[in-house]
Amino acid sequence: MVKKRVPEWMNSSLWTSNPSPETEERYTPIPIPIPIPKPEPIIQTPPIPEPQIVKQQESIQEEEEEEDDEHHGPSFSPEDISRQSQLLAELSRKVINLLELRRLASQGIPDGAGIRSTVWKLLLSYLPTDRGHWVAELARKRSQYKHFTDELLVNPSEITRKLETSTRLETDESKLEDKGLLPRSEIPQGEHPLSLGKTSIWNQFFQDTEIIEQIDRDVKRLILTCISSLGIHPLQNLISWLFFYLQEALRRILIIFAKLNPGIRYVQGMNEVLAPLFYVFRNDPDEENAASAERQTHFLFCRVVKWIRDHFCQQLDNSVVGIRSTITKMSQLLKEHDEELWRHLEVTTKVNPQFYAFRWITLLLTQEFNFADSLHIWDTLLSDPEGPQVGTGSLIIGYVQETLLRVCCAMLVLIRRRLLAGDFTSNLKLLQHYPSTNISHLLYVADKLRARSVG
């Protein structure tokens, strides 16, 4: 058997990242920038006071840095500015060309104009391409989500109370009171709090308790991580209100999803996939859209989880659509493009790809990079120009998965020299704590792998 020769382009220094002391340390769980929601007009929330700076020199230095930021503002490359103008032009059309939008968005969506929210809604079919239908579609989604909250988030005691009113015995209450008796209501056996019937709302409520408690723990941990990343004490007035607001919004989305999808319910890690969506829609520059972030996030979260739902289902782990099968596809993709690296990892050092790729794939790389870079990767995952239109069934799931696996394979190729020089321990640490890298370059390498596969 002839061993495949490593392509010359992989040996180029351009495809590797030099090791640095900084990259040996793991990123802590990605601190997601907290979107500070605007309170109702009647609520006047004082701004968070800036911490006191003891040293005058540090204060002067910070003021100078703030002045520089005000003068220069965020820096964008000429390519970003050009792409932003093209995206704005496409979004202004009466009927948007989705193929062109996907081509532009796959290169990354500049944050300057705050257009990522609208682009993602179009890419995920939340909005139709005809702008004339937006108002009607948004009204329909608003009504649908209200129905979900009214039906799925109601307390069983409220339902019981309504049943008591509707089934009250037709008796003359005044006559009963004259006899010293209180009027009584009939409660169906199935709606009694102690009922064990399968259709009992109380029995279902107690069965949901365990999942809801898990959701509460995961959401609270996620938000506390975000708040601590800002260096703010969580008991400050504004932060307490913000903590409650975000926790309740994310909690409602996950509970409704779990009840609408009894086959999957809620699996730990879904909260990490939810966070980027909520952040993007809550930071929409349009205040009306930002106020509807919870509803928008619910529908688009359901769409994204549809792509990866089989990875969250433990019963499917060993099936052709389960997470182990997907990890095997990633391993085969690496072997196809770089057999030397594949052999060193899986044969020589015996690093099982499940040790690192399980998190990469199930959480859509949200935990491997800083938040801004994760959003850039999602731009590409959601808008692969070579894939089919969103909404064409299982075909889109395959294309999203293919794009994700190419990005994962490119992550290995970029650090191949360090991996080839490492043993089991060092390689496992490196892959579980992926070093900082240029995301545009990473996505370029992933696209290069696609071109080689096609060729």
PATORPA-448206 format. One record per residue: z, x, y negated of N, C-alpha, C in turn. Coordinates in pm, whole numbers, plus 32768, in hexadecimal, padded with zeros to 4 digits. Each point is the difference from the previous one (the first is absolute). Example, Ala and Ser with C-alpha at 12.3 -4.5 7.8 and 13.67 -1.06 7.14 Angstrom:
830C8527823980007FA77F898000805A7F887FB87FDD7F97800680527F8980497FB37F93
END
This chain:
80008055807980007FAB7F87800080577F847FA37FED7FA87FF380507F8780597FC87F93805280557FCA805C7FD67F967FB57FEC7F7D801E7F907FBF7FBA7FE37F82802580667F967F9D80297FB78016805E7F9280337FB67F85806280397FBD80367FC27F887F9980077F917FDF7F937FC17F9C80017F94802A805E7F8F7F9C80417FC4801B805F7F9580487FBE7F8A7FDE7F817FE480397FC07F8980977FEC800F80327FFE807C80907FF18013804A80837FE87FBB8070800D804080827FEA800680267F6E7FBF7FB27FAC8002801D7F70808C7FEC7FC9802680547FA180847FF47FC1800F7F7F7FB27F917FBE7FE380077F837FB380417F9180507FFD8009808580317F928053809380138026804080657FD0808B80168025805680077F84807B7FE18011805F800A7F9180608071801E801A80567F9E80578072801480917FD3800C804B8039805D808C7FD9800D8050802D7F87805F7FB57FDD805880217F91808D7FD68025806580457FC7808B7FDB8021801E7F6F7FE67FBE7FC77F9A801E7F777FDB7FD87F9E806D7F95802180497FCC7FA0806180517FFD807F8060805E800F80527FFF807780647F8D7FFD80217FD37F8780607F927FF37FB87F7C800A803C7FA280497FC67F7A8014800E7FAE7F827F977FB87FE180127F9A7F9A80687F9F8032805C7FDD7FAD805C7F9580247FAF7F80800580347F9480437FB37F8380057FC77FE07F787F807FE37FFC7FB67FF87F8480447FA47F9C803180387F8F803C7FA97F9B7F957FB37FB67FFE7F7E80127F997FAD7FC580277FE07F717FA9801C7F9F80227FDE7F76801F7F6C7FF4806F7FE47FC0802C7F767FF67FBB7FBA7F8D7FB67F95801C7FC87FAE7F94806F7FB07FC0801D80177F82806C7FB77FBE7FC97F7C7FCE80227F9180467FCA7F7E7FD780387FD47F7C7FAE7FB77FB5802B7FCF7F7F804F7F808012807B7FFB7FCA80507F87800E7FC57F8D7FB280377F89801A7FD27F8B7FB8801680147F6A7FB07FBC7FAE800A80147F6F808D7FE97FC8804E7FA7804180827FE17FC78066806D80217FDD805A805E805E806880267FE1807E7FB1806180337FBD7FF0807A7FB4804B806F80487FB980578042803E806C804D7FFB80817FB08074803B7FE57FFF807D7FB27FC1806F804E7FBE805C7FBD7FC1807180468069805A803F7FD680488067805C805C8042801980777FA5807E801D7FE0801B80727FA87FDC808280437FC7805A7FB27FDD8083803480808051801780058051806A807680528018801580657F91807E801D7FE38021805E7F967FDF808D802D7FBD804B7FAE7FDE808B801C806680597FBD80438050804F806C80517FCA7FCB80737FAD7F9B804080357FCF80777FBB7F947FDA7F9D8010802F7F867FA17FDE7F987F768039801F7FFD8073803F7F7F803D801E7FB17FAB806180437FC780657FBD7FAA805F7FCB7F837FBC804E7FCA7FA07FD77F887FB87F82801A7FAF7FFE80737FBD7F8A80227FAF7F87801280598014803E80737F908018805C7FC77F7D803480597F9F80217FD07F8080317FB57FB47F94803180097F827FBB7FBC7F937F7580397FEC7FF48085800D7F7D803E7FF27FA27FD3806F80377FF4807B7FAC7FD3806F7FD37F707FEC805B7FAB7FC97FDB7F767FE77F957FF67F95800A80567F9A7F9A7FFF7F967F79802A803880038064805A7F81802B803D7FC27F91805180567FB5804A7FCD7F9180517FC57F957FA880417FE57F8C7FCD7F997FA77F7A80277FC37FF380817FE37F83802D7FC17F8D800380648021803280787F94801780607FEC7F8C806180707FBC80257FF57F8E805B7FD58030808B7FE97FA5805D7FD5802780867F7680407FFD7FF2806880517F83804A80017FA57FCB806D7F827FE97FDE7F9E7FD180607F88805D7FFA7FC9801A80757F89805480077F887FB07FD17F9480437FDA7F867FB77FD97FCF7FA3806F8012802C807E7FD67FAA807080537F7F80048083800D7FE780577F897FFF7FD87FA07F907FE480377F8C7FDA7FAC7F8E7F7D7FB9801C7FA18048803B7F7F7FC38020800F7F9380698050801C806780147F9E806A804B7F857FCC805F80187FA780497F907FC57FA47FA47FB17FA7803B7FB37FA47FAE7FB17FA07FB3805C7FD7803F806F7FA87FBA805E80497F8D8045807E80158022804F7F95803E80137F8B7FA0801F80207F8480117F967F9B7F7F7FB27FEC7F9180487FFF7F7F7FBC7FF07FE37FA480768020802D80787FE87FAE8077805B7F858001807D80137FD7805F7F907FFF7FDF7F997F957FB480267F9D7FDE7FA47F947F897FA680237FBC801B806F7F8D7FAF8028802C7F75802A7FA77FA07FF0801F7F78802B800D7FF980977FA7804480488009800B8091800980968020806E8028803A801C808D80177FBA802F807F7FC080747FF67FC0803F8073806C8049805080297FC6806F80708037804C7FDE8088803D7F868013802A7FD98081803A800B80707F987FD37FE47F86800B80647F95809280177FDB804E7F967FFF808F800D7FE08046805780697FDE7FEC807C803D8050806A7FD580927FF67F8580177FDE7FD2808B7FF2804D80477F9280157FBE7F918049803D7F90809480118020803C7F99803E808F8004801A80238065806D7FA4801B805B801E805C806E8019808D7FCE7FD4801F7F87801680847FC6808580087FB6804B7F927FFD807E7FFC7FB87FF37FAC7F8380667FAF7FE47FFE7FA77F8C805A803B7F937FCA802A7F8F805380367F9480667F997FD28079802E7FE4806C7FA67FD97FFC7FDA7F6D7FB180467FB180057FEC7F6F7FEA7F727FD37FA07FBB80397FDF7F797FD0804E7F93804A805280268060804D7F9E804B7FA97F9F804D7F948031803B7FA17FA8804480108000809880598053803380108008809280277F79803A80547FB67FB9802C7F7E80317F8B7FA380197FA57FF47F9F7F8D7FA7800D7FA18031806D7FEB808380077FA48037806480357FE5808D80808016801680387FE880857FF57F6C802880137FA67FA17FF57F71801F7F727FDD802C7F9E803F7FC37F767FE880287FE1804080878030807980147FE58045807E803F7FB9807780707FBD7FE880487FBB806B7FE47F6B80027F997FD67FB77FD17F74800080677F9D7FCD805F802D7FB0805C7FA27FBF7FB67FB67F917FA480467FBF7FAB7FC47F997F707FFF80307FB57F957FE47F717FFF80227FB280587FA07F89802780277FAF80577FAA7FCB7FB67F867FF67F7C80067FD47FB07F8F80787FE27FA57FFF80387F8880717FEF7FA680157F6D7FDA7F977FB18006800E7F747FDD805A7FB2805F801A8037807880537FBB8062809180328000801E80607FA98085803D8003806F7F9B7FE17FED7FAE7F9A806A7FA37FD580227FA080717F9A7FC6803F80187FA0806C8041804480787FD580798020803780468074809280267FE8801F802C7F87808B80247FE1805A7F8580047FCE7F8F7FD2804E7F848005801B7FD880917F9C8012805680117FDF808D8068805B80427FFA80827FE28061805D8037808D7FE27FCC80097FD97F8180827FDF7FC5803F7F8A80497FB07F9A801880317F8980458026802180907FB280538041801A8024808C8082804E800D8016805F7FA7807A80508009807B7FAD7FDF7FF37FA27FA280707FA77FE180247FAD807A7F9B7FD5804980197FB3807B804C805680657FDA807F800D8046805A805C8093800E7FDA801A80177F7F808B80137FD580527F8080117FC27F8E7FE580497F81800C80207FE080917FA58022805B80127FDB808B804A806980537FED80807FDF8033806A8056808080427FCE801F7FED7F81807780417FC880707F9E7FE37FF07F84802980657F9B7FE480778012805E80787FE67FCB80798009805080097F87805D80258012807E80097F8E805C805D7F927FCF806980257FB5805C7F997FCE7FBA7FA17FA07F9C80357FB77FB57FAA7FA57FAC7F9D804F7FC4802E806D7FB17FA78054805A7F95803D80758029802E805D7FA1803C802B7F987F9A8017802D7F86802A7FA37F977F937F977FE57F83802E80007F927FA17FEB7FF67F9E807480188032807A7FFC7FA8807480707F997FFB8074802B7FCD806F7FA27FF47FDC7F8E7FA27FBC80247F937FDB7F997F9F7F987FA0803A7F9E803980497F947FAC8034802B7FAC80778068802D804980297FB7807980857FB77FED802A7FF37F8580807FBD7FE57FFB7F71803780697FDA804180067F7A80397FFA7F977F937FB67F99801B7FF47F957F9E807B7FA5800A8068802F7FBF807C7FB27FFC80297FEB7F7180507FA07FEB80347FE47F7A8076805C7FE87FE9806A7FB1806780637FEB807B7FC77FBA7FE97F9F7FAA80727FC57FB880607FBA80617FC87FBD806780557FBC8061804E806480527FC18070802380468066804B8073803A7FB17FE780157F7C8068803A7FAD80757F9F7FF07FE27F7D7FFC806B7F9D7FF6805B8006807A7FC780248072804E800A807B803E808A80137FED80567F9A80388086800B7FAF805C80577F827FDC801A7FA9805380537F9980467FA97FDB8076802A7F98804B7FB87F797FE880427F957FF97FB07F7B7FF0803B7FDD807A80547FBB7FEC806E7FDC806E805B7F69800A800C7FD48079801C7F71801980127FE88030808D7F8E7FE180347FDA802E80847FAF80817FF4802B806780457FB9807F80037FC18010808A7F7E800C80077FC080118084803C8076804A800A7FF38083803B806A80517FBA80857FEB7F7B7FFA7FEF7FB5807C7FEF801A80477F7E803A7FBA7F9C8018803D7F7E809380217FEB804F7FF58068808D80247FF5800E80987FFE805A80387FAE800D80927FF7801D80458086803B7FB7805E801F803C80827F957FE780687F957FC17FDA7F967FDF805F7FBA807F80317FE3800580807FB88070803D7F6F7FDD80207FD37F8E7FD07F787FD6801A7F9A805E7FC27F8F800F80447F98805C7FCF7FC67FD47F7B80007F7F7FE57FC77FCE7F8380697FEF7F93807B8023801E806C7FF07F9E7FEF80637F8D80087FCE7F857FF380597F8C8077805F7FF880757FD3802C807680567FFE7FF6806D806A7FD27FDE80757FEF806480697F9B806A7FD47F937FD67FC17F9C805E7FCE803B80577F9180547FC27FAB803F804A7F92805780718037804F7FE580668057806880387FAF806A804A7F8F7FD9803B7FAA806380417FBF805D7F9A7FE57FCD7F897FC180507F978062805E7FBD80827FE880138065804C7FB67FF5809580197FEA8029807D7FFA808F80207F8C80447FB87F8C7FBF7FFE7F8C803A7FBB801780067F6A803A7F967FC980197FFD7F708064806D7FD88063801880558060806B7FE37FBB808880027FA28014805C7FB6807E80057FA980107F837FC17F937FD67FB080037F85805780247F8980767FC37FF7805B801C7F92802680937FFC801F803980738028808D80047F8D805B7FD67F887FE580347F8E80567FE07FD77FF77F6E80007F867FCB7FD87FEE7F738068803E7FA4807F7FEE801F806980397FAC7FF7809980017FEA803B80767FF4809280087F8780317FB27F927FB780097F8680267FB8801880027F6980407F987FCD80147FF67F6F806880657FD0806A80168050806480647FD97FC2808B7FF97FA3801C805C7FBA80817FFB7FB1800D7F807FC07F927FD87FB180027F85805980147F86806F7FB87FFC805A80097F8D803D808B7FF6802A80388072803C80857FFD7F9B80697FD37F807FE8801E7F9980607FD57FF380037F68802B7F947FBE7FFC7FFC7F6F807A803E7FC08065802380528079803B7FCA80577F9D7FB57FFA7F828027804A7F967FB980687FC6805E80777FE57FCB80697FC580517FDD7F6F801D80077FD5807F7FD47F79802480567F907FC88074801F7FC680577F967FCD7FEC7FE47F6C7FA880487FC07FE27FE17F757FC47F747FF780187FBC7F927FDD7F727FF47F6D7FE5801E7FA880497FBD7F717FE880127FD6801F808F8035806C80377FDA8027808780357F9C806680767FCA7FE880347F9A805B7FA47F8780047FD37FD67F897FA47F8E7FFB7F7B802280407FCE807B7FE77F82802C8039800A800B8097806F803680308017800E808F7FF87F77804380447F9E7FC880017F7A803A7F747FC27FFD7FBA800F7F907F7B7FC67FF27F9F803780697FFB8085800B7FA3803D805E80267FE2809080818006801D802C7FE780887FDC7F73802C80177F9F7FA97FE27F7580257F6A7FE980117FAD803D7FAA7F707FED800B7FCB803B80828026807D801E7FD18040807A80397FB8807B807B7FD57FF680407FB9806F7FB67F7E80217FDE7FB47F997FBA7F8280177F78801780427FB880667FD27F7C801C8039800B801F8095806080548024800D802A808C80337F8F805980597FAC7FCC80327F9080507F907F9B80187FB47FE07F997F917FA280107F9A803780637FE280827FF67FA2803C806080347FF4808E8081801D8014803A7FFB80867FF87F73803A80157F9A7FAD7FFD7F7780327F727FCE80167FA280327FB27F747FD880137FBF80488075803C806F802B7FC88050806C80698016806D80217F98804C806B800C80647FE08064806E7F80802080147FDD806180678025808E7FD98007801D7F7F802180857FCF808A80027FC0801C7F967FB4807D7FF67FB5800980747F9B8074803C7FF6801180737FA78023807A80537FC080717FE1801B807F8043802480667F958066804E801C802B80647F9F7F8C805C7FDC7FEB80167F817F90804F7FCE7F9E7FAC7FB17FFF7F7D801A7FA87FA77FB3802680037F6C807F80167FE3802B80067F747FBF80747FB67FE5806E80487FBF80747FC27F6E7FE17FE07FBF7FB180547F767FD87FE77FF87F9B7F8E80677FAE7FF580047F9A7F978011803B7F75804E806C7FF6802680367F7D7F8B80267FA67F99804A80317F9180237FA67FB87F867FC77FF17F9880517FBB7F877FD2804F7FBE7F9080827FEF801680527FBE7F9B800280517F7F80098084800C800280557F897F807FF07FAE7F8D800480437F807FF77FBA7FF37F7B7FB780237F9280437FEC7F7C7FC3806C7FE17F9880788036801180687FE87F9C7FE6804F7F817FB0806980077FE080527F8C7F767FE07FC77FCB7F8D80207F837FD37FC380157FF17F6A7FA680387FAE80127FF57F6E7FF97F717FCE7FC37FA6804C7FFE7F737FDB80867FC18027804B7FD07F9D80877FCE801A80007F89805E7F9C7FAB7FF57FFA7F8C80597FEA802A80907FAB806180147FEA80338088807C804680348042804E7FAB807980478029806E7F9F802980087F8E7FBB80657F9C80227FE57FBF80887F848008802E7FDA7FC680827FF98069806E804180727FE97FF78070805E80317FDA808C806A7FB1800880367FDD80837F997FB380537FC37F9C7FC37F9D7FB080487F88805580297FCE80507FA47F8C8053801E801F8064806F8077803C7FF880268062806480097FC2808A80327F858008800B7FBD80827F797FF780467F9C7FCC7FBA7F7E7FEB80407FBD80848025800C80657FA97FBE807F801D804D8051806880837FEF8004804F804080697FD77FC8808A7FED7F7E80077FD27FC3807E7F7A803980297FA980197F9F7F7B8037801F800C808F8034805280527FBF800E808C802A80418009808A80697FB180168044800580817FA47FD280707FA17FAB7FDF7F9F7FD580657FB68077803B7FEA80687FB07FB9807680318055804F8063808480017FEB8057805A804E80667FB280537FF17F7E800D80667FAF80438016802B80907F95802A8045800F8027808C8057807D800E800580527F9780548078800380937FDD7FF580207F8B7FCA808B7FD67FF280307FAF80787FA77FE0805B80237FAD8074801D805A8078807F800A80258027805A806B7FC07FDD80857FE87F7F80177FC37FD7807F7F72803580107FC180277F917F76803180057FF680987FF98072804580037FFF80927FF07FA2804680607FFA7FD3807C7FAF804280667F767FC080137FDF7F9F7FAB7F7E7FBE800D7F96804C7FB17F847FD280097F9180447FBB80087FED7F6980517FA27FD1800B7FE97F708088802D7FCB805580378057808680297FD8800280857FB7807880267FD4800F80797FB07FE1807D80508020800380817FE4807780507F6A801780117FB77F93800F7F6F800C800A7FC680367F7E80357FD17F907FCF802E7F7D801E80947FEC8077802C80298023808D7FF47FA5805580597FDF7FCC80757FA2804880587F77800F7FBE7FD47F997FB87F80800A7FBA8006806C7F958071800C7FBB800E80697F9D7FFA808980428041800E80747FFE807F80487F718023802C7FB67F9F802F7F76801880297FA880257F8A801D7FC37F8D7FB480217F87801880917FD7807C802D800A801F808C7FE07FBB805D806480027FDD807E7FC0805380667F6A800C7FE67FC47F937FD47F6F80007FE37FDD805D7F8D805580067F9C7FDF804F7F88803E808B8000807080128046804080838001804B801180847FB680258067803D800A80858068806E80077FEC806B7FB58062806E800080877FCF7FCF80017FB77F92807E7FCC7FCA803D7F99805F7FAD7FA8803580317F9B805F8043804280797FBF80688038803580438076808480477FE08008803C7F8A807C80477FDB80747F9E7FF17FE47F8D7FC2806B7F9F7FE9802D7FBD80827FA17FCD804E80247FAA8070800B804880857FC28075800C8006804A807F805D80787FF67FEB80537F99804F807A7FF3808F7FE47FD2800E7FBC7F8F80867FE77FC9803A7F7A802D7FAB7FAD8040802C7F80803880437FA57F977FC17FF67F8D802E7FA37F997FBC7F79801880497FA280357FCA7F7B801B7FE07FBB7F7B7F857FD17FEB7FDE7FC17F8080567F877FDF80407FC3806380577F8E7FE38077802A7FAC8025808180068074802F7FB67FEB7FF77F687F8380037FD37FE87FFC7F707F9D7F917FD87F9F7FE480567F977FA07FDA802F7F6F800780697FE3804B80327F77800880237FCC7F758049804F7FB380257FD67F787F8880027FA37FAA8064800D7F8A80077FAB7FAF7F7F80097FEB7FD0807B7FA57F90801680437F7A7FE380787FEA803580407F7D7FF180237FE27F6E802380667FB280277FEB7F757F9080227F9E7F88801380337F8A80197FAC801780727F9D80448068802F8014807C7FB380557FEB7F82804D7F967FFB80527FE87F89807680607FF680268040806F807580577FFF7FDE80947FFF7F8180227FFC7FD9808D800B7FE080417F7A7FE87FB17F997FD980357F7E804F7FBB7F917FF580367F8780437FBC7F927FB87F7B7FE4803F7FAD7FB17FD17F767FF47F747FF67FC57FE4804D7F987F7C7FFB7FC17F93802A8062801C806680517F9E802D80627FEC7F98806E806C7FBA80257FF47F9680657FA47F917FCF800C7FDB7F807FA97F9A7FC77F6E802D80027FE8807F7FE57F78803780047FC67FF5808D8052802080647FD17FF4808B7FE27F6F802180557FA47FD17FE97F73801A7F807FCF7FBD7FDE80387F8C7F7F7FDD7FC17F8E801680628007807080487F968021805F80087FA8807D807A7FE9803380107FAD80787FCD7F727FE980197FCA7F887FDB7F767FE57F6E7FEF7FDA7FBD806E7FDE7F7A7FF17FC77F968058804280168024807C7F9E805580437F737FC77FF07FA980447FB77F7A7FC87FE57FA87FF7807B80248047806B7FB07FFB807A80297F8D805C80707FC07FE080307F9580557FC47F7A7FD9801C7F98804F7FCB7F7B7FE480507FBC7F927FD27F8D7FD580497FB37F9D80847FD1803B80697FFE7FAF80807FCD802E7FF07F6D8025803C7FDA80717FFA7F7480287F9A7FE5806C7FC2806A80397F9E7FEB806A803D800D808A80827FE5800B804180008081803480888029800580198084803D807A80357FB1807D7FDC7F837FF37FD47FB080767FDF803D804F7F8F80367FBA7F9B803D80477F8F807B804E802D804A7FCA80638076804580317FD88088803A7F928003804A7FD2807C803A7FD880667F977FC07FD27F947FD6805D7F98807680387FB380637FAC7FE2807780317FBB804880668057800C7FE280808042805C805C7FB3808380097F7C7FF880047FAE80798008801480577F8480037FC27F8B8017804B7F8580898041800180657FB6802B80888036800780078076805F7FC17FF780738005806D80617FB6807B7FCC7F957FEC7FB67FBA80747FC7805780467F98804C7FB37FB3805C803D7F9E806D804D804980357FC7806C80678045804E7FC98081803C7F867FFB80337FC1807780397FE980697F947FD87FD57F8A7FEC805D7F90808380427FD8806E7FB8800B8083803A7FE2801C8076805C7FD97FF6807D8014806E805F7FA380747FE27F837FE27FDE7F9F80687FE4802980527F8580397FBE7F9B802480477F85806C8069801680547FEC8065806B806280177FEC804680867F85800F802E7FE3803680848030808F800F7FF580527F99802A808C800D8096800B8018804C7FAE7FBA80918000801480237FCB808A7FB67F9B802C801B7FC880847FDB8062806F7F8F80467FF27FD6806180658060807680088045801B7F93806080707FFF808C7FD5802A80157F7D801480867FD0801B801B7FE2809280827FF0802080287FD7808580287F6D7FFD803C7FCE806D80237F728009805C7FD67F8D8069804B7FE980647FD97F9D7FC680007F727FBE806B7FDB7FCB800A7F777F927F9A7FE87FAC7FE980657F937FA17FEE80347F717FF780627FDF805180397F797FFB80437FE77F79804780637FCE80407FF27F7C7F977FF07F937F94804D80097F977FF97F9B7FBB7F7880017FE77FC980767FB97F81800A80587F897FDC8081800C8018805B7F947FDB802A80077F6E7FE480707FBF801D80137F727F82803B7FBE7F9A7FAC7FF87F7D80317FD78005803B7F727FC380767FEC800680427F7D7FAC7FBA7F97801F801C7F857FB47FC97F907F70803380057FA37FA87FDE7F73802780057FB27FB27F977F87802B7FE87FA77FBC7FA27FC27F89804980227F867FD47FD57F8980487F687FEC7FF77FC5801E7F8F7F6F7FF47FF37FBA805C80648036807980107FC7805E805F80147FCE808F80767FC8801C801B7FC980857F9C7F9280247FE87FA67FA37FA37F92801A7F718033800C7FE0806B7FB87F7B803B800D7FEC8039808C8068804380357FF7803780877FF37F8F8066804A7F937FEB7FF77F8D805B7F727FC780017FC27FF97F8C7F777FCF7FF87F9F80618043801F80827FF47FAE8066804180037FEF809780747FDB8036800D7FEA80917FAB7F89802B7FF77F9A7FAC7FAB7F8E80217F6D802B80047FDA804F7F9F7F75802D7FF97FDB8052807C805E805480307FE5805180767FF87FA9807D80537F9580057FFC7FA680747F7C7FB780087FD17FD37F897F7F7FBA7FFB7F8F805E80258009807D7FCA7F978061801C7FFF80298092
END
